[in-house]
Amino acid sequence: MPIQLNLGCGDQQLPGYIGLDRLRGQGVDVICDLNHPLPIAANSVDHVYAKSLLEHIADLEQLLAEVQRVLKLSGEIYFYVPHWNNPF
């Protein structure tokens, strides 16, 4: 079974994904601050998903390094960000 992470999940629970967020919520399996190292073993993750998260990260380079660290060589990343002119 693949290991899949949903970063900054909030209450958005995705079937088959482990939800990580800094606040407790319905979709959260692991409480952690994504501005710090991920509590996930290196080279262990098959998929990383994040929607409307990256714009909230203080040190984006550090988070991307962490994603690279935990992701298997054949792993996949799905990042969705708001359009640049979205006022929200």
N, C-alpha and C positions, 0 to 999 in steps of 0.2 A: 504494500500500500504506500503510495507516495506521501511525502511530508510536504504540506502546503501551508504557507503563512499568509494571513490577512493582516497587514500592518495598519495600525490606526483604525481598527475595525468599528469602534463604537458599538452601536447596537446592530450593525449589519453582520449577521451570521451567514457565512457561506458554507454550504454542505461540503464536508471533507477538509475544511481549512481550520487551522488553529488561529484564533483571533488574539492579536496582541494590541493592547492599548494602555495608556497610563491611568485611565479611570475605569473603575468597575462598571460593567454594563452587561446587558443580556447576551451579546455576542462575544464577550471577552473571556478567553481561556487563560491567558497569561497577562498579568498586570506588570507593565514595565514602561519606563520612559524611553522612547525611541531616540532621544537625544544622547543616549548612553549606549554602551555595548549591549548587544542582544543576548539574552540568556539562552542561546541556542548553540549546539555543538557545530563546529566547523565542518563543511562539506557534507551536510546532512539533509539539506532541503532541496526539494524538486521544483517547487513553484513559489514565487513571492508575488503577492498581489497588494496593491495599494491604490485607493481612490481618494482624491482630494486630500492627500496627506503631505506631500513634499513641500508645499508652500507654507506649512506650519513647523517645519524642522529648522532649528537654529543653525546646525552644522550639517548641511546636506552632504558634503564630502565624507564626513565621518559615517553617516548612515549608509551611504552607498558602499563604502569600504566594508561595513558590517554585513551588508547584503551579499557582497562578493565573497566574504569569508564563510558565511553559512551555506551559500548556494553550491550545489554539486556542479561539477564541470559541465554536465549536460542540462543543468537547470534552466528554468525560464523565469523571466521577470515581466510582470504586467503592471505598469504604472499609468494611472490616468490622472491628469491635472486639468484644472479649469482653463478655459480659453483665455488668452491674455487680456481681452477686453471685457471679461465678465466682471461686473461691479461687485459681485458677492464672493 
